[in-house]
Amino acid sequence: MAAIARDAGVSRGAFYSQFSNLEELLGVVLSDTAARLAEPSPEGDAASAGTARERARAALTRLVGHVAARSAFYTAASTWKTSSVVHEATRDAYAAQIRTLIEAVRETAPHRLGSPTEEQFDFAATFVAGGLIAALTAWLRTNRATPSATLVEELLALLPEWLVADEVTE
C-alpha cells in the first residue's frame, strides 16, 4: 500500500483516510471501472443503438479492450487474497450493465422465447456477469494468446441466445 500511495503522490495517511485496506481499494476500482465501461465512447458505438448482438458486441469490445490494456494489473489482482465482497461488488457492477441489455431486449421483444421474466432479471444478470468475469479471469491466468477481437466473438457466442439474437423469436 505504501507503493500505491507513493505512485499516486499521496501520503499513506491520505490513502488510509479513503481506504482501510487494499481490498477496499480494489473493490472501488473494479466497481468504478465497470460503471465507466457501461458508458458509450464519445465517438459513439453500437452500445446504444442497433441490434441486441451489436449492443452486446460493443459492450464486450470495451470490456475486453480495457482488460487487455491492463492485463498485468488484472492478472496480479486475480491472485490477491480478497474476500468475496470484492468479487460480489464487481459482479454486481457488471450485472447492472447486463440488466440494461436485458431491459432493451424486453422492450423490443417482450415475449422473446427463453428470455427471463421480470422476476428473473436480477438472477439472469448476475449469472451472465459472473460467467463473463470467470471467463476473463481464466483468459488472463492461462495467458491465452487469443487476440482481443477473437475473445470478444468467443464471449459473444457464449452469451444466452435470448440476449443477443438478432431475430425475434416469439
N, C-alpha and C positions, 0 to 999 in steps of 0.2 A: 504494500500500500504506500510505502514511502516513495517507491519509484513512480507510482501513478501520480501521487501528489506533486513530486518534483517535475515530471513531464508535463503536468497540467499547469505548472507555475504557481501552485498554491502551497501553503504550509500544511503540514499533517493535521494541525488543529482545524484549519479551514475544511479539509477533507472530512474529518470526523464530525464537524458540525452539520454536514449534509448527509453523510452515510455512516452508519455504525460499523459496517464491515464490507469486505469485498463482495460478499454475496448480495448485499443490498444494492451496491453499485451495479453489479451485473444485471440484476433484475430490472433496474430502472433503464439501463442502456438497452437491453433487449426489448423491453416493452415500448420505449420511445422509438426505437428503430422500426418496430412493427407498425406503429402508428404513422411514421413518416413514409414508409413504403406503401401505405394504403393510398397515399395522395398521388394522383396522376402527375407526370412530369410537366414542367412549364411548357414544353414544346407540344404537349398533348400526346396521348397514346390511345389505344383501343380499350383502356380500362373503363372509360365512362360511356363508350358508345360501341356499337357493333354487336355481334352475336355473343352468346354466353361463352363460347370457346375462345373468341378473340379477347374478351374481358379477362378470362382466366389465364390465357397465354401472356397477356400484358402484365398481369399481377405476378405471375411466376417468373417472367423475364426480369422484372425489377428485383424480386427476392433473390433469385439465383445470382444475378449480377452483383448485388450487394454482398452476398456471402462469398462469392468467388474473389471479389476485390479485397476482402478482409479475411481470407481463409486462414492465415496464420493465427489471427486473434480467435476466430471461432473454433478452430481445431484445438487450441490451447484451452479455451473456455469450456469446451465439451469434456475435458478431463478433470476440471476442477471439482473438488468435493463440495457440492452445494446441496441444500435441502430441496425437497420437492417444491417449495414455494417459488423458487426461481423458474423452474420448469413450468409450473402451473401458470404463473403470471405471463410468461412468454407464450404459452399455448393459448391462453385466454385472449391475449392481444391479437394473435393471428386468427383466432376463431371469430373475432369481431369482423375481420375482413371477409372471412368465408360467409358469415351471416349476410353481409351486403350482397355477395354474389347469389346466395340462395334467395334473398328477397327479390333481386332483379329477375331471377328465373321464375319465381312465383308470380310476379307482376305480369310477365309476358305469357306465361303458360301456367295458370293456377292449378290445373289438374294434370300436370305432366306426369306420365307414368313413372312411378318409383320415387318421385320427389317427396321429401319429408313433409309431414303435416306441420302446421304452425306450432303444435306442442312439441315437435321433434327438432325444431330449428337449432336450439342450443346444443342438443346432443349430437346432431349431424355435423354442425360446425366444429365442435370440439374434436370429434372423430377425425375429420378431414385435416384440421390444423395439426393434431398430434401426429398423424401419419406423415405430413409434409416435413415436420420438424425431425422426426425419426429418419426419414429418407435422406434429408440434407446432412444430418449428423453422420449417418453411415457413409455418405459420399465423402465427407471430409476425413473421417477416420481411416477409410480404406485407401485414400489417395487415388481414387479412380481418375484415370486420365480422360474423363469424359468432358468434351467441350461444353461450355455453358448452354449453348443453343440445343445441343443434343439432350442434356439433362432436363431442360425445360420441356421438351417434347416427351421425354420418358415420364416425367411427373404428370404432365397433362393427360397422358394415356392412362395413368393410374387413378385419376380423379373419377368419381362416380359419373356415369353417363348422363344421369338426370341433371347433373350440374353443368355439364359442358356441351351437351348435344346441340347441334345447330338446328336440327329439325325438331319440331314439336311433335311429340307422340302423346296424344291424349288418351 
